[in-house]
Amino acid sequence: MSAPRTTLRRSIAAAAALPLLAVALTACGYGSDAKDDDAKKSNVSAGGKKLSADTVKIGYFPNLTHATALVGIQEGIIAKELGSTEVKPSTFNAGPSEIEALNAGSIDIGFIGPSPAINGFTKSKGKSLRIIGGSASGGVKLVVNPKKIKTLDDLKGKKIATPQLGNTQDVAFLNWISEKGWKVDAQSGKGDVSVVRTDNKVTPDAYKSGSIDGAWAPEPTASKLVEQGAKVLLDESTLWPDNKFVITNIIVSQKFLDQHPDVVEAVLRGSVNTNAWINANPDKAKASANSALKTLSGKELPKDVIDPAWKSIQFIDDPLAATLDAEAKHAVKAGLLDEPDLNGIYDLKPLNKILKTAGKPEVADAGLGVK
């Protein structure tokens, strides 16, 4: 495997220290501290076989785009595959803090968005993590004040929020602006459109106060704005081939993967089985995810928020590697990322083994797999 030649620019590294929604509610949760979770179901499967580790520490965000983790842990589907190996879940509200936890050994496996995964891989010179599977696609929308913006061309001169400088949605919006032929300074957000970096937690209040005219936002933030009267002007999935783009990956510490491949494979089987259950039982899965969110945050999402948000997210095993590569290129184009070497960021052999056994098609690594 060749090591990455470059890393994120200092400005983006600094920005990464700020609270970040790497992906939805990014597309994600809020804050920067992790906390241990008490799952509704037992985190140990009684009478299960013994694997090479007594515990596996899994990190994820308390948001809908991480529903594979929410539901898989809530329903005991992941624990079932792990036998007597205990699941120790922790939640995070920012991508950088989850990467830090992975690097420190506080978690072994994590559900996370593409930008933090790229950042973690490049900053460690390709030594900290591997992407071992997909979890979710979609769940990002451009929502606007219909009194001020009626068409996409009306965005010119308006104030549109993204979660944070250099995060997944920020890069996507800057790339969309560029393809419109408009100019925006990526660092300041100033230009033909004002890109206002706003934590998803406060975006609804910012919209309500009129300080922003809309947002390129992950779910459920987008649906929260719609609840306040905003209109969906564009679903980002329509900009991608087959209407799919990665919003949540599964990553693993390279050290843990080397030492406990059987545990990693068991977690992946649990993820594959969870996604199958979610897709076969969408209403039950939605209710399960909302119940998990209530446990973690103290309240459920209302029906008029969770229903449209849930419909816009696809839960899939494919990490959609080509779209992550494209997102990295978009960040380079915007001047937010030095040209990275992502060779070796994926190790999809365990996942493809599971998929093949289940009679499902294998998934591709876009030429970025470990050699």
Secondary structure, DSSP 4 states (H G I P E B T S, - for coil): -PPPS----HHHHHHTTS----S-------SS--EE---SS-SS-TTPPP-S-SEEEEEE-SSGGGHHHHHHHHTTHHHHHHTTSEEEEEE-SSHHHHHHHHHHTS-SEEEE-HHHHHHHHHHTTT-SEEEEEEEEEE-EEEEE-TTT-SSGGGGTT-EEEESSTTSHHHHHHHHHHHHTT--B-TTT--BSSEEEE--TTTHHHHHHHTS-SEEEEETTHHHHHHHTT-EEEEEGGGGSGGG--EEEEEEEEHHHHHH-HHHHHHHHHHHHHHHHHHHH-HHHHHHHHHHHHHHHHSSPPPHHHHHHHHHTEEE-S---HHHHHHHHHHHHHHTSS-----TT-B--HHHHHHHHHTT------TT-B--
